[in-house]
Amino acid sequence: MSGGKRFSNKAISLIFLICLLVLTVTAFAYVPKSQAGSPAGDPESNLVEEGKSLHFGKSFPPALPADSSHDYDVTKYILDVRLVPTDLTNRFRGHVTIHAKSEISLLASLVLDFVGMTVDSCKVNFSSTTFSRTSTKLTVDLDVPYNPGDSFNVEVFYHGNPSGGFYFDANAYGTPIYYSFTEPYGSRYWFPCFDFPNDKAYSEIICTAPAGNYAVANGTLLSVTNNPDTTVTYHWKEDYPIVTYLISLTVCDFARIDSFAVVNNDTLPVHYWVYHEDSAAAVVDFRKTPEMIEFFSSIWVPYPFMGEKYSNVQAELGGAMEHQTNTSWGFPMPGNAVYEWVNAHELGHQWWGDMVTCNDFPNIWLNEGFASYCEVLWMEYEYGLSAKNSQLAGQENAVKSSYQLPNGSVHYPIYNPPSNYWFSTAVYDKGSWVLHMLRYILGDSLFFNGMADYGQTYKYSTANTQQFQTSMENYSGQDLDWFFNEWVYSPNFPRYNWSWAETPVGGNSRVHLNISQKQTTPSVYTMPLEFKVSTTSGDTIVTLQNNQRDQTFFFLVTGDPTSITFDPNYWILSPLDSLKTFPYLAGDANSDGGINLTDIIWLVNFVFKGGPAPNPLFLGDPNANCSVNLADIVYLVNYVFKSGTAPLLGCA
């Protein structure tokens, strides 16, 4: 080794004497984690407590129970609207009937969310009543005080031009189109309501529009009436509970394409309402929708709105929106199915977002992260492993790009991020990866059946993150607090630096693999990490329970290792390059690429003066006896200055 012959025997003696003079200081001994009795398969066996103290926004407000968390419970909305596009000052005329019941004693008024437009009059149980307004609320005075469980009806008559929530527009072909889009809090701009997701109700929409238009809404079409005044009235009814932001209405001169899916031997109508000019392309772009419905029904619970329909309806959105039974589609129609993944995403929302709705928007990842993982599941099912991994890679790249922004959404947890990050990369793409990793932790059977159980438990209701965690824990029998703490309630993601080396043992090899986590927050991720070890005898997968910031593992393999691959099955979100070096240089205690006097001094300082440890520690164990002490210093002195035996890697 370089510099090994430049020192005299006198110098060697002096170095050795220095070592002997400090023998009274106790040496540090190490034991490989795999030999220390720690259960390799227990993710909580060595959970680092200081990591728990770094969870951002981890708070558990009481779950807001659906339909019972405010003064009243809306049981049904009936929206009767007339669209008069030619009246530029009063294009929208509304009459909303709200069926509700009191949740408190002596309820004397109904406070509704309502912004803009003019209220003409209000009624309670068909009799006129007084009302008052602020910029965001409409308060309707009730006829008598109502006690818990008492039911009543409120009607609101209003008109004007909505300042949001409902839009009068034209498509790229010049055809007029009128449509709603309200997530998260835009329904209050086109009808008075309780505009929060924790109160589901039934709904009906009755829409009168100029003849030549087709009005599409949630649920089932009850009737179409051609009126004498050259208008047409469509009456739709939603018989499943729905939240306000999922109530939708789209009106245009549509072409209609019909298909169907078969779910549990029952036929579900599938419709596409599209612009006439895009109808041929829509046949191609949406043709796999029935198969998607059948697939998602097979892995969770059957399509949640059987007896009604599923449809895609074009609108002038900047994307797409999962309105219940009635997805609004704003992506282009190229006729080559390039947006098939979007179709899978929006359809997936019929289960995750519509059937089970996030209790409030700080829990929106339960909608968007889940639907984003539906993209992955569809690609895996329809096109195989490569397509699945490609979809995951796209999401991982989005996470990486967000992280590289100084204030990117990934710097916040996916649960309860700042409100401007509710619909962000972290919520969508990291959220998808969180489910992917939960699937890895639990295995396919527990994951998919657990998701189905969660869906069945909160079907047609709402849920929050804590309830989802509890549901998956109850089904799987596993404590998942460690997983949710680091992936859901903490920001960022792990960055793994790892290195390996091997020592021949008979005809086999002893592999030494070091993993260092380099992220700042949280300080430690506890995860089982897979490595594919390729040897002269074949390949094998080794799973290592990584639960420390810096950790070394030892394991035997058959044959001579030729390469090791991190996360070969693509289960771990770690979008920054995982760095690796090979081989280690046995005895290179200071990791400078050579073995000389500086390594001896490094070990002297470490063993006797509390100096920094070799990294990984086994580089300072050249005699391979599983401890770092004076004997290793003597070993290096003999090697560097007396042509002694070369340093060894590993210990027996």
N, C-alpha and C positions, 0 to 999 in steps of 0.2 A: 504494500500500500504506500501511497505517496508520503514521503518524509519519514518513513519507518526506519531508515538506516543512518540518520544524521546525528544520532545522539550517542554519546560515549557511555561506557559501562558505569562511569562515575555518576553521570546524569541519571541513569536508570536506578542506581542505588539510592540517589537522593529522592527521586519520586516515590520509590517504594517506602523509604523511611517516613516521608510526609504522610503517607497513608497509614502507617503503623501508629504514628503519634496521635491520631484521632480515633483510635479504636474504642475509646470509652463512650462514644456516641452510638446509640442504637440504630441499626440499619432498618430501612423500610422494606417490608416483605409484601409481595403481592400474590394473589391467587386468582387465576382466571375465573371469570364470572361463571363459566360453564362448570367449574369444579367447586363452586362455593355453596352449592345446595339451593340456589335460587330456582324456583320452578320456571322452566323455560317457556311454558305455555300460558302463564298467568299474566295477563296484561296489567294487573294491579300489583304485581309482586314487588315492584320497586318504583312506584309512581312518585315522582319528585314533587314534594309539597310546595317548594318555592315556585314551581310552574303554575300551581293553582292560584297563587295570589295575583297572577298577571292577567286573569280573564277580564276582558273588556265587556262592560255592559251585562255581566251575568247577574240578572235579578229575575225573580220569579213572581211577578204580580199574580194575584189569584186569576185563574182562568175565567174569562168572561163567558158565562154559560149562554148558549144561543137562546134568543127569544126571552131572556128574563133578566137582563142586566141594566135596564133603565126603567123609567116610570111606567111604561106601557109596552105591550108586545103587539106588533103588527102581525096580523094573521093573513091579510090579503090586500093587494093593491089592484084596483081596476082603473086602468088608464084609458080614457076616451079622448083621443086627440084628433083635431082637424088641421090639416096642413093646407095653407093657402099661399103658395109661393109668390103669387102675383101681388099680394098685399105686403109691400116692403116694410111697413111699420108694424104689422100684426100678422106675421106669417104663421104663427103657432097659436092655436086655441085649445086649451086643455080643461078637462073635467076629471078630477081624480077622486075616487072613492076609496077610503081607507077603512078596513075592518080591523078593529083593535080590541084589546082587553087590558084592563088596568092591572098593574103589578104592585100598586101601593094603595094605601088607605086614602080615601078622600081626594082622588085625582080630579082636579077641577079644570084643567086645561091640557090641551095636546100641543106640545112644542115640536115643530117639524123643521127640518133643514130645507131652506128654500132661498134661492138667490136670484134676483132679477125678476123680470116680467111683472105684470100687474095682477093682483088678486082682485077679482070682481065681487065675490061673495063666498060665504062658507055656510055649511049646514051641519047639524048634528042630529042624527036619527031623523033625517028628512025635514027638519025644521031649521029655519034661518037662525044664525047665531052671530055674535060679534067676534072680531079677530084683531090682532095687532101684528106689526112687523118691525124687525130690525133689518140690518143689511144682510144677515145670514139666516134669520129664523122667522118662522111664521107661527104665531101662537093662536090657537083656536080655542075659544071658551066653550066648555062643555055645558050641557043643559042642567045636569045635576052632578054632584060628586060621585065618583065610582070607586068601589073597593076591589081588592084583589080578585081576579077572575071575572069581574063584570065586563060584559061586551058592549060595544057601541060602534057606530059608523060616523065617519066625518067625511064631508064632501068639500072639495075646493074647486072653484071655477076661476080660471085665470086666462090671460092672453099676453101676447107680445112677441119679442124676438129673443130666443135664448142667447145669452152671452157665452155659453159653453155647454158641453154635454150633448147637445143636439145641433146638427149642422145642415145648412142648405148649401149645396155644392153642385158641381158638374164634373163628370169624369173626363178622361183624356179624349173621349170621342165627342164631347160636347153634350152628352145626355145628362139632364138634371138628376141628382141623387140626393136623398135626405136620409140622415143616419145618426144614430147615437153612438157615443164612445165616452165612457165616464170614469174608468178606473183611475185613481182610487175614490175620489170624492166629487164626481161630476154629475151624478144623478140629480142632485139638488138644484141644478141649473135648468132642468126641463120638467121636473115634477116634484111637488112637496113630498117628503119622505123622511124616514129615519135612515140617514145615509151613512151607516157604518155596517161592517160585515157581520156583526154578531147578532143580527136580528133577521132571520130568514122568514119569508112569507110566500104564500101562493100569489099568482098574478094573472091578470088578463090584460091584453092590449087590444083596443078597438081603434083602428086608424082609418080615417077618411081622407083620401088624397085625390088629385086629379085623375080622371080615367086614363088608362094606358100605363099606369104604374102597378107594380106588384109590391105589396107590403109584407115584409117577412119579420117574424118575431119569435119569441121563445115558445116552445111547446107544440101544441096541435092546432091546426087551422080548423075553426068551427064553421065559419061561413064567409062567403064573399057576396056582397050586395052591390049591384049596379044601380046607382041612384039617378033620379030624373034630372038632377042638376049637373050632369056630366062628371060626377065624382064616383068613386068606388070605395066601399067600406070593407075592410078585412077585420075579422075577429079571431084573435089567437088566445089560447088558454094554456097556462103552465100549471100542471097538476103536481109538480114537485116543488119543495121549498127552494127559494132562490133569494140571493142577496141583491141589494139595489144595483150595485155596479155591474151585475151580470144581466140585468133586464135590458133588452135591446129592441130596437126598431130600425129597419132599413127599408127604404122605399125607392124604387127605380123601375124603369122599363127593362125588366130582366128576361133573359132566356132561362129556362128551367131544365136541368138534366137530372134524371131520376135513376137511382140505383137502390141496392139493399144489402144488408148484412144479415147473417143468420147467427143468432145468439141463443144458446140453449134451446135449439129447435124452434125458435120463434123468429119471425121476420121483422127487422127494423128498417123502416124507410130511411134512405140516405138521399139527400137532395143537394144540388149545387145551383144556386141562383147567381148567374154571372151576366156580364155585359154580352150582348149578342155578338159583338166583334171578337170576344174572347172564348166563345163557347166551344169551338173545336179544340183549342189549346187546353181548356179546362178538363175535357174528357181525359186527356193524357195526364195532366198535372194532378188530378184528384182520383185517378182510377184505382189506386191502392187503398183508398180510405176504408171501404168495407173490410178488407183484409186486416187493416190496422185495428178496427173495432173488434173483430173476432179475436185477434191476438191479445190485445189488452184485456179483453173479457176473460180470456183463458188463464191469465197469470194473476189476476186480482179477483175482482168480483164482476159479474156480468154488467154490461153497459148500464149505467145507473138510471137512465131515463127511458127504459123500455115502455112501449105503448105510445111513445111520442115520435121522435125523429132524431137524426143528426144531420146537420147541414153546414155547408160553407156558403157564405153570401158575400159577394164583392162589395167593397166600400172604399172610400178614399182615405184610408188610414195610412199611417207611416209604417205599418207592420201588419199585425194580426191580433185579434182579441177573442178570447175563449168564451164568448157569451153562451149561456147555458143552452144546450141543444142547437146552437145557432152561431157558429164561429164566424166572425167578420174577417174578411180576407183583404188585405191591402197590398200584398206582395205582387210583383209582376206575374203575368201568365205567359211564360215563354213556350209552353207546350213540350217541355223536355223533362219535367218532374224534378228540376234542379232544387226546388224548394220542398221536396218531399219531407225533409227533416222538420220543417216548420209545420207541415200538416200533422206530423206525429206529435209535435210539441203541443199544438192547440187541441188536438183530440185528447191527448193525455190529461189535459186540464179537466176534461169532463169528469174524471175521477178525482184528480188532485187540484182542487180550486173550486170546482162546482159541486160535486157530490160531498166532498169534505172541503170546507173553506177555512182559510186561516182566520183565527178568531179576531185578529187585528193586524194591521199592516206591518208592525215590527216582526210579525211571524210570517211575512210574505214568502220566505224561502220554502215554506211548506207547499206553496203553490208553484212558484217559478223554478226552484231547484228540482222539484219532483218532475215537472213537465219537461225540463231540460234533460233529465235522465231518461225520460220516455224516448227522446231522440236516439239516445245510445242503445236502449233496449230494442227499438225497432230496427236499427241498422244491424245489430247483432243477429236478430231473428231472421231478417229478410236477406241480408247480404253477407253475413259471416263475421269471423273474428277480425279480419283486416278492416272492414268497414266500421265495426264497433270501435276499434282502436283509433281509427282516423277521426271519428266524431269526438272521442275523448281527447285526442291531441289538439283538435281545434279549440275545445273548451279550455284545455290546459294552457294553450298559447294566449288565450284571452286573459286568463288569470295572470300569466307572466306579464303581459302588457300593462295590465292594471297595476300590478305591483311596482312596475318601473316608473309609474307616475307618482310625483311627490305626495299627492293626496288621493291616490287611486282607491277604489272601493275595497280592494282586498286588504287594505290596512285597517279595516274594521271587521268585526264579526258578522257572520251572515244572520245571526239573530239580533234584532234590535239595532241595526245600523242607523246612522243619521237618516232622516226622512228623505233627503235628496239621493240616497243610495238604496232606497227600497227596490228600485228596478234597475239593478246594476250588474256588472260582471260577477261580483262576489256572490250575490244572491242567486243568479242564474247558473253560472258556470262552476264556481266553487261549490255551490249547493248541489249540483249534479254529481260532482266528484265525491262529495261527502256521502251521498247515497251509494255510490259505487264502492267506496271503501267500507261502508257498513255491510254491504253485500259480501265483501271479501272477509270481513271479520266473522260474520254469522254463517256464511255458506248459503248457497242458493235456496235450499229448502226452507230454512228458518227465515231468510230475508223475504222471499216472495210470499210465503204463507203468513209471516208476521205483518207484511204490508197489507195483505188482504184482510187480516184480522183488525188492523188499525182502521182500514176503510169501513169495514162492517160496523165497528164500534161507534164511529162518528158519522155514519152515513146520513146524509141530508141535514147535517149539523155543522158545527165548527169545532176547531181544535187549535191548541197552541203547541209550541215545541216541547214543553215539559210533558204534555199528554202524549205526544208522539213517542218520546223517549220511553215513557212508562209503558206504553202499549207494546213497544218492541221488546222491552225488558221482560214484561210479563209473559209474552209469547215465547221468547227464546230461553228464558230462565237465566239470563246473563245480566250482570250489572254493567251498564253501558255509560255510567257517569264519566269515567275516564275518557271515553271516546267523544262524548258531547262536549265535555269541558275543553278539550284541545281543538276540536274541529268546528264546533258550532258557536261556542261562547267565547272563543278567542280569535284574534285576527291572524292573517298571514298563513303560512304553510311551512313545513320543515325543509331545510336544506341539508342534505347529507353529503359529507365528504367521507370517502371510504377508501381503504387501501388493503392490500393483502400480500401475503408471502406464504411460502410453504417449505416444510422440512421433510425430507424422505424418512419414512419409517418402514423398514423392511421393503416390501414391494408396493407399499401404499404411500400416502402423503398426509402430513399433518398441516392443515391450512390455518393460518393466523389472519384474521380479518378484523380490522379496526374501523369503527363507525364514529364519526364526529359530527354532531349537529351544529350548524353555524348560524341558524336564525336567531334573532334577538328575542322575539315574543311569539309564543310562549317559549320558555327556555328549554323545555324538553317535551318532545312528542313520544308517547309510548305507542309503538306500533310493531306488529310482527312484520319483518322485512324478508322478502324472498330473494335468494341469490341462486342463479344457475351456474353450477360448477362444471365446466367442460374439462374432461381429463382424457388421457390416452385410452381409458377404458370405457368412455361414454359420458353422458350428461346426467347430472342429478340436481334436484332442487333442494336447497337447504333453507329452512325458515328460522330466522334468528329473532328473538324477542328483545328488541332494542328499547330500553327504558332509561338510558342514561345519556348525558350529553356527550360523553366520551367513553367508548366501550369497546373492549377487545374480546373476540370470540375465538375458540379453538375447536376444530372438528377434523375427523379423519375422513378421507375419501380414498376410493380405490383408484390406483394409477397415478400418473403424474399430471397435475393441473396445467392446462394450456391457456385457459381464460376463465374469467368470472364475470357474469352479467348481473347488474343490479335490477331488481324488479322485472324479471323477464316476462311476466304475465300482465304487466301494466295495471297494477292495483293501487299504486301510491301516488298521490298528488305531490310532486316536488318539481315544479316547472323550471327552476334554475338548474343549470348543469350540475349533476352530481360528480364531483371531482374524484379521481382515483389515480394512484401511482403504483407502479410495480416494476421491479421488486423492491422490497425493503433491503437495506444493506445492514446485515447483522452487525451489531456493535456500534452503529452510527448513532450514538446517543443524542447528539445535537442536530441530527438530520441535515447535515450540510453536504452529504454525498460522499464523504470520505471517512476513513478511520485513522485517527492519529492522536497526538497528545491532547488536543482540545476535547476529544470525547472522554479521555481519562479524567481530565479536570472537571468536565460536566458531571460525570458520575460521582467524583469526590464531593463536589458541591451538593449534589442531590442526596447522597447517602449520609453525609456528615453535617451538612450545613443548611438543610431545608431548601436547597435550590430547586429550580424547575425540574420536573420529571421528564425523562425521555418520552417522546410521543410517536408511536405507541410505546407503552412501558416496556414491552418485551425486547425492544432494541437495546435496553440496558441490561439484559440478562444473557450475555454471550456464552456463559457456561451452561445455559439451559437447565437450571435447577429450580425454576419457578419462583425465584426470589431475586431481588436486586440488593446486593450488599458488597462487602469488601472483597469477597471471592471473585466477583465480576470485575472489580477494578484490577485485581492482581492478574486475572485472565487477560484483560486487555493490555496491561503492561507487558506481559510475556509475549503477546502476539505482536504488538507494535515494535518492541525493542529487542526481542530475543527470538523472533521467527517461530513463536509458539503456535499452537493449534488455532485454526481459524475460528472466529466466533460462530456460534450456532443460533438458529432460529427455533424457538419453541422449547417446551420442556416436557419431560415425561412424568 
